[in-house]
Amino acid sequence: MWSYYNTLRYFIEFSYNGKNYFGYQIQPDAISVQEELEKALSTILREEIKTTGAGRTDTGVHAKKIFAHFDTEQEINDQLTRKLNSFLPPDISIKRIFPVKDDFHARFDATYRTYEYYISLEKNPFTQESAWQHWKRGLDIEAMNEACKILFEYEDFTSFAKLKTDNKTNICQIYKAEWEQNGSELKFTVSANRFLRNMVRAIVGTMVEIGTGKLKPEDLRRVIEDKNRNAAGTSAPGHGLYLVDVGYDFT
């Protein structure tokens, strides 16, 4: 008979290409990463496994490094990683599985999350599905980085939140935000203690409006202070966004 006190908790570190998925979290009538992961775990362990992820990425968004936890009555050995990778589709890869304290939580115990967003400044047939192709108009990188500094002045990011969600608070603390250019590739890196749904894509869309001159860097203050999603720019395409790190204190 199942007993809470006999269960063990494990963390999974994994990555995925989000092209074929409607995000991480299970949802009706749509394929998700969580569904594929739980199906593979349940088949191998021969018990119903439910996972809790560090976050729920949007449709088409990728994860280079993400974590989830699950509980089981079984002791896990090193072979489970290899078996899972054999069961899972090619666009989901398990890096490691390791035990944690029975109350350690993949979502609530995360101390920070880091995203990267990629923009191609030239028409590139090899990055059509991995970066926003924004080559028809130039972008002022200096203006966009000037706007990044303004993000640190605020904590309420309602203007960048997806409408009609179950967020209890729109307060976030941003630790890092910067644009870097490497040849024809532009990368935006942003870290925070938490992110709202669609927040990074909405920030990127607004930054691009600043980069094209539609908005001035200082206009970002008005956008944020309006606390209205309609004040911000259109969300950037999901396929250019990557969750690249989630931080924990495992000690």
Beta strands, then each sheet from edge to edge (+ up, - down):
strand 1: 8-16
strand 2: 51-53
strand 3: 62-72
strand 4: 92-100
strand 5: 112-120
strand 6: 132-133
strand 7: 174-182
strand 8: 185-192
strand 9: 241-247
sheet 1: 2+ 3- 1+ 4-
sheet 2: 2+ 3- 9- 5+ 6+
sheet 3: 2+ 3- 9- 5+ 8- 7+
end
